[in-house]
């Protein structure tokens, strides 16, 4: 999905389908961010999560149909999609901080992916995990981590006083970025085993739902667990 190495030509970003990718990215991101920002009592985000989960489970089953029985793919697909999206919803419903955390999580995951794609395309020279995803680079991965740390430090300050602090913010940004990369690599592994380039054809220029949400599916539980741990420690100390 990102962290690409430009192997066939001098450093630069591929232009094939670039406009389609930009337009669909903007529309998709706008719809999702609106869902995140609208209060959950209006059920916009839950409905979007349900749609993503339904399509994502189908795509997951298609990717794993040659490696496991259909019922195993269905059960594991539900766990793979539903639990992380439930963590996102729980994060969003946290009183006073939920909106800021959900927006920051979304921006950091997709921002890191975008930064990794750009910097990986321009400067990527050292392959990250060539056996799983040959086009991912260390340069792209590091740029994504750095941007995620910056976003987790800055963005929450626009939603609640003091934000997450100058230590907790970058730490959470690091954890989310690493988790997002892990989710990305896991989906790349599934696609490699299935012998396909994309998880689906739903989004022009992007592939399927799993191609858009693979990083978020691991980053959301990591964010939820980390925030809960911080709140628990704060409560015990107080």
C-alpha positions in Angstrom: 0.0 0.0 0.0 2.9 2.4 0.7 6.6 2.5 1.5 7.3 1.9 -2.2 10.8 1.6 -3.7 11.1 3.0 -7.3 13.1 0.3 -9.0 12.4 0.6 -12.7 13.2 4.3 -13.1 14.9 7.2 -11.4 13.4 8.5 -8.1 9.9 9.8 -8.6 6.2 9.1 -8.1 4.4 7.0 -10.5 1.9 9.1 -12.5 -0.3 6.3 -13.9 -3.7 6.7 -12.4 -2.5 9.4 -10.0 -5.4 11.7 -10.6 -7.9 8.9 -10.0 -6.1 7.9 -6.8 -6.0 11.5 -5.5 -9.7 12.1 -6.2 -10.9 8.9 -4.7 -8.6 9.3 -1.7 -10.1 12.8 -1.1 -13.7 11.6 -1.3 -13.1 8.5 0.7 -11.2 10.4 3.4 -13.9 13.1 3.6 -16.7 10.6 4.0 -14.8 8.7 6.7 -13.7 11.8 8.6 -17.3 13.1 8.6 -18.4 9.8 10.1 -15.7 10.1 12.8 -16.6 13.7 13.6 -20.4 13.2 13.8 -21.6 12.2 17.3 -22.0 8.5 17.5 -25.6 8.8 18.6 -26.4 9.6 15.0 -25.0 6.2 14.0 -23.0 7.5 11.0 -19.7 6.0 12.1 -21.3 2.7 13.3 -23.0 2.3 9.9 -19.7 3.0 8.1 -17.9 0.5 10.2 -20.6 -2.1 9.6 -20.2 -1.5 5.8 -16.4 -1.8 6.0 -16.7 -4.9 8.1 -19.1 -6.6 5.8 -17.1 -5.9 2.6 -13.8 -6.6 4.4 -14.9 -10.0 5.7 -15.9 -11.0 2.2 -12.5 -9.8 0.8 -10.7 -11.6 3.6 -12.5 -14.8 2.8 -11.6 -14.5 -0.9 -7.9 -14.0 0.1 -7.9 -17.1 2.4 -10.2 -19.4 0.5 -7.4 -21.6 -0.8 -5.7 -21.9 2.6 -8.6 -22.6 4.9 -12.3 -23.8 4.9 -14.9 -21.2 4.3 -16.2 -21.2 7.9 -12.6 -20.7 9.2 -12.2 -17.7 6.9 -15.6 -16.3 8.0 -14.8 -16.6 11.7 -11.2 -15.3 11.4 -12.4 -12.5 9.0 -15.0 -11.3 11.6 -12.3 -11.3 14.3 -9.9 -9.5 11.9 -12.4 -6.8 11.0 -15.0 -6.4 13.7 -12.9 -6.3 16.8 -10.6 -3.5 15.5 -13.5 -1.5 14.3 -15.2 -2.0 17.7 -12.1 -0.6 19.3 -12.3 2.5 17.1 -16.0 3.0 18.1 -15.1 2.6 21.8 -12.3 5.1 21.4 -14.7 7.5 19.8 -17.2 7.3 22.6 -14.7 8.2 25.4 -16.1 11.2 27.2 -14.3 14.4 26.5 -11.4 13.0 24.5 -13.0 10.5 22.1 -13.4 12.8 19.2 -9.8 14.0 19.4 -8.4 10.5 19.7 -10.5 9.1 16.8 -9.6 12.0 14.5 -5.9 11.7 15.5 -5.9 8.0 14.9 -7.4 8.3 11.5 -5.2 11.2 10.4 -2.0 9.5 11.7 -2.7 6.2 10.0 -3.5 7.6 6.6 -1.0 10.5 7.0 1.8 8.0 7.7 0.7 5.9 4.8 0.7 8.9 2.5 4.1 10.2 3.7 5.5 6.7 3.3 4.3 6.4 -0.2 5.7 9.8 -1.2 9.1 9.5 0.5 9.4 5.8 -0.3 8.8 6.6 -4.0 11.2 9.5 -4.0 14.0 8.2 -1.7 13.4 4.5 -1.1 16.5 2.5 -1.6 16.6 -0.1 1.2 13.9 -2.8 1.2 12.0 -3.3 4.4 10.6 -6.9 4.1 11.3 -8.0 0.5 9.8 -11.5 0.9 6.4 -10.1 1.9 6.2 -6.7 0.2 9.2 -6.0 -2.2 8.3 -2.4 -2.8 8.3 -1.2 0.8 11.4 0.6 2.0 13.0 1.7 5.3 13.0 5.3 4.1 9.2 5.2 3.6 8.6 3.5 6.9 10.7 5.9 8.9 8.9 8.9 7.3 5.6 7.5 8.2 6.6 6.9 11.8 7.9 10.5 12.1 4.7 12.0 10.8 2.6 9.8 13.1 4.6 11.0 16.1 4.1 14.6 15.1 0.4 14.2 14.5 -0.2 12.5 17.9 1.7 15.4 19.5 -0.1 18.2 17.8 -3.6 17.2 16.7 -5.0 16.3 20.1 -4.2 19.9 21.3 -7.0 21.2 19.0 -9.6 19.0 20.8 -8.7 19.1 24.5 -6.6 21.2 26.7 -2.9 20.2 26.8 -3.3 17.4 24.3 -1.5 14.2 25.3 1.7 15.9 26.3 5.2 16.0 24.8 6.1 12.5 25.8 2.8 10.5 25.6 1.9 11.9 22.2 5.1 10.9 20.4 5.1 7.5 22.1 1.5 6.8 21.0 2.4 8.0 17.5 5.3 5.6 17.4 3.2 2.7 18.6 0.4 3.5 16.2 2.8 3.8 13.2 4.5 0.5 14.0 1.1 -1.2 14.5 -0.1 0.3 11.2 2.9 -1.0 9.4 2.4 -4.4 10.9 -1.2 -4.4 9.7 -0.1 -3.4 6.2 2.5 -6.2 6.1 0.0 -8.7 7.3 -2.4 -7.9 4.5 0.4 -7.9 2.0 1.2 -11.4 3.2 -2.4 -12.5 2.6 -2.4 -11.1 -0.9 1.0 -12.7 -1.7 -0.3 -16.1 -0.5 -3.4 -15.6 -2.6 -1.4 -14.4 -5.7 -3.3 -11.1 -6.1 -2.2 -7.5 -6.2 -5.3 -6.0 -4.5 -7.8 -7.3 -2.0 -10.7 -6.1 -4.3 -11.7 -3.7 -7.0 -14.2 -1.5 -5.1 -12.2 1.7 -4.9 -10.8 3.0 -8.3 -7.0 3.4 -8.0 -6.9 1.8 -4.6 -8.1 -1.8 -4.7 -10.4 -3.1 -2.0 -11.6 -2.2 1.5 -8.8 -4.2 3.1 -6.2 -2.2 1.1 -7.6 1.0 2.7 -8.0 -0.3 6.2 -5.2 -2.8 6.7 -3.1 -0.4 8.8 -6.1 0.9 10.9 -7.1 -2.7 11.8 -4.1 -3.1 14.0 -3.6 0.5 14.9 -7.1 0.9 16.4 -6.7 -1.9 19.1 -3.2 -0.6 19.9 -4.5 2.9 20.4 -7.4 1.7 22.5 -5.3 -0.5 24.7 -2.6 2.2 25.2 -5.1 4.9 26.1 -6.9 2.5 28.5 -3.6 1.7 30.1 -2.7 5.4 30.5 -6.1 6.1 32.1 -5.8 3.2 34.5 -2.3 4.2 35.6 -3.5 7.8 36.0 -6.5 6.7 38.1 -4.3 4.4 40.3 -1.8 7.2 40.9 -4.6 9.7 41.7 
